[in-house]
Amino acid sequence: MQPEPAAASSSAPESPADGVRRLVVEAVSHSMRSVQGAEHGELHLYLSLLQDRLPVYVGTVADLLAHAGNAGVRKNLLMVAEATINFYCEVLAAKVAVVASPAQLVRLRQVMRPRQLGPHQAEQAVAGYLRQEQELGRVAADADPVGAARLLIGACLNYAFTLLLLGDDALPPRHEYAAGLIQGMRVTP
């Protein structure tokens, strides 16, 4: 048998977004192996969803840093807002089941903390992007990048939660909600 040819990605340098995606997949895969058994069924389902959905979301957020100075700030933030809403709409129901069980919540924390997984990663990436845009003069000098990032990610999570709780009729369409959110942030000069 002949050895497998080297992966195409080994000859080209890995992009920062691809590196982040790879690390996320590795962390979640390792976490899933540590969570077996019927007592962690909901947690295993949630981690399975993360393994599938998180790399795409993380890649979108990580790519944001590469967009500093390109396109419009609002357009870039809208892309992240829509990706955040979509991600949480896909995984929140499974996460709520885990959070509802104290034992599974403790186990989830044990899995996530050492791997530094959590919404704070998206907040940090968005804040970093806003700082870069601020240095370029495309974000208001008096804007608080960390506060704006927290508001953005938190509002997107709230959209997914409200959708889960009350259904489609309670909210405007995702794009409209995200656009209104970006407009309301008023981070551009």
Secondary structure, DSSP 8 states (H G I E B T S, - for coil): -------GGGTS---HHHHHHHHHHHHHHHHHHH--SGGGHHHHHHHHHHHHHHHHHHHHHHHHGGGTTSS-HHHHHHHHHHHHHHHHHHHHHHHHHHHTSHHHHHHHHHHHGGGT-SHHHHHHHHHHHHHHHHHTTSS-TT--HHHHHHHHHHHHHHHHHHHHHH-GGGS--HHHHHHHHHHHH----
